[in-house]
Amino acid sequence: MRRRPFLSGMLAALSLAGRRAHAADPGVDLLLVLAADVSLSISAARFELERRGYAEAFADPRVLRAIGEGPTGRIGVALFDWAGPGEQRVAVDWMVIGSAGDAAAFAARLSAVPRPFYGRTAIGSALAFATDLLARAPFRADRRVIDISGDGTGNAGRSIAEARDAAVASGITVNGIVILSDPEGMPDFLKEHTNPSGGLAAYYRAVVIGGEGAFVMTAESFAAFGRALIAKLVREIA
């Protein structure tokens, strides 16, 4: 029986649409969401150090080498700023980084975005936002990672455990990078926030991170954030 011209045309159109969709959805080795803490405990000077660390990290030869050694030599990256409940804003939407030129474009986009918040520290809300951001990524990847920075414990917003567990259940790994602060001269409420009993890194290990191979990296200060971030990115990408 001869196939009707209309059916043949429909099948051809669907096949072409499928090829176009595949071409528009390039595969990458990793989908990485960077969640940057901009809560009240982070001063303007600390924010600038944090921003510079993110902006410069992907241009580091070690990071570019780690990216280049992957099967596709490309990763998908998005970065958003977060503070209190409802305070999450994308600073750099999804883009591919696979070269020094891509890294420079990421840095330029990020450097052009002003600080949006000075709120509380809603870690759980940030994790939920990051999970949604991964769900709408325009690239395909077998590995999905949330990389959340912070200089203190959660004190507002959605349950951290609930948001973390939801992310892990969907196959996402949640890693953390904690930024240590000297408590000397701080008001008591900030001392407890930034220097919890047992240490901030231990808090992140117990409360925030999760998923396959999850880990916490420590920056000994905001000045050291960029160096710690580079080491963290190399580990995540490799």
N, C-alpha and C positions, 0 to 999 in steps of 0.2 A: 504494500500500500504506500502510495506516494505521500510524503510529508507535505502538509499544506504550507503554502508560501508564508502565511501569517505566522504559523508556529515556528517555521524556520527562522523568520526574521526576529521573533521574540527571543529564541535561543541564542542567536548571534549577538543581539543587543545585550542580553544578560551576561554572556561570556565577555564581551568588550567592557561592560561596566565592572565586572569582577576583576579584570586585568587592570583597569584604571584605578580601582579602589586599592588593589594590592600595591600598585606603583606609588599611590599617594600615602601609603602606610608603611614607610620603610622600617625595616627591622634594625634594632640597636641591641647592644650587648647588655645594657642596664638602663632601667628607668630610675632616676634618682631625684627625689624631692628634698630640697634643702629648706628646713624650717628655721628661720632666724629669729631668735628671741630679741624683742625690742621693748621689754617691759620696763616698769618704772625704775627698777634697781640699776638699770644700765644708763649711765650718764651719757651726755653728748660726746665726751671724749672717748668713752668706751665704745659707743656706737660707731664712731668713725674707725676705730681699730678693727672692730668686728666686720664692718662693711668692706674695709680694705682687704681683710683676710679672705673674704669670699670672692671679691673682685679679682684678686691676684692669683688665687690658688690654682685655677685651671691652666694658667699660663706656665706653671712650673714644669720644667722638663720631666721630672719624675711622674707627674700626673699625666702629662701628654704621652709619655712612654707607656704607662699602664693602659691608657685608653687604646693606643695603637696596637698593643699586643693582643687585644680581643679579636674574636672571629670576624666582626665587621669593622673594628677600629673606630666605633662611634658609640656614644652614649646619649641618652635623652635626659635633659636636666630642666628643672623648674625650681624657682626660689620664691618663697613668700615670707613676709614679716608677720609676726604674731605677738600678741600680748594677752589681754583679758578676753572673756567670753564675747564672741561676736567681733573680735578684733583680729581679723586675718585678712591680709591683702597680698595678692600676687605682685611681686616686684619684677620678676623675669618669667614670662610664660614659657611653655615648653619650647625648647630648641635643641638642636643636635650639636654636640661638641665632639669634633674628631680631628681638629687641627688647631694650630696657633691662631689662625684667623678667627675661628669659631670662639676660641677663648677670649680673644680681644673684643669680639662683638658682645659676648656675655658680660664682660667687665664694663663696657660702655653703657649697656642697657641698665645694669645695676647701679652704676655711679650716677645715673641721671634721675634716680628715684629717691625722693626725700623720705625721711623717717615719718611713718604714718601714725604711730601710737606711742603712748606712755602709760599703758594700763597695767593691770595686775598680771599674774602668771597662770594662764589657763592652759596647762600642758595637754590635758585631755581634749580640749576643744581644738588645739592645734593639730593633734594626731588625727582627729576626725576630718579636719579640713584637708590634711595631707592625703588621707586615704581617698577622699573624693577627687582630689587633684590627679592622683594616679589613675583613677577609674576613667577619666576623660582624656588621658594622654593620647596624642595622635600617632604614637609609634608603638610597635610591637616589641616585647622583650620577655624573656623567660624569668629574668630577675628584676624585682621591684624593691626599692629601699627607701625608707624615710630616714633622713639624717637630721635630727633635731638638736639644736644648740640650746644652752640654758645656763644661767648663773644662779639659779635658785630653785626651790621646791615649788610644786604646784600649790596655789592658794585660791583658785577660782575655777568656775566652769565645769565642764563635763568630767565624769569619773575617768581618771587616767587609765585604770585597769580595764574598764569597759571599752574605751577607745583603742587601747593597745591590743586587747584580745580580739577585737573586731578586725583590726588590720592584720594581725597574725593569721587569723582564721581564713583570710582571703589570700594568703600566700605572701604577704609583705613582711620584710624584715625591718625592724625599728632599731636603729643605732642612735647613740647619743654622744655629744661632745660637750663636756661641762667646762665652764670657765670659772676658775677659782678666784675669790676675792678676799683681800685682807680685811678681817673684821675690825681692826683697830680704828676707833673713831666713829664706827657706824652706830646708828640707833639700834636698840635691842631687837626691834622687830625685824630689821634687815640682817642682823647677825644670825638669827635663827633661820631666816629665809635662805641666806646664801651659804651658811655654814651649819647645816643640820647635824645632829648627833650621828657620829659614824662617818661623816663626810658626804659631800654632794655626789661624788662618783658612785659610792655605795648606794645612795638613794636612787640614782638613775638605774643602777643594775637591778635593784629590787623592785622598782615601781614603774619605770618608763620603758626600758628596752624589751624586745622579744622577737621571736622568730629564729629561723635557721642562721647560725653563726653570728648572732647579735653580740655587739660589744660596745663598750664605752671608752672614749678617748678623753684624756684630761689636758686642758690648757692651763698651765700654772698661773697665768695672768691674761688679761686682754691683749697685752703686748705680744704674748706668745701664741695667741689664737691662730694666726695665719700658719705658723709652723705646724701646730697640732692638726689643723684642718688638712694640710697637705698630706701628712702621714695617714690621716683617716681616709682621705679620698683614695690614696694609693691602695690601701687595704680593701676598701669597699669595691673598687673597680677591678682589682686583680682577683 
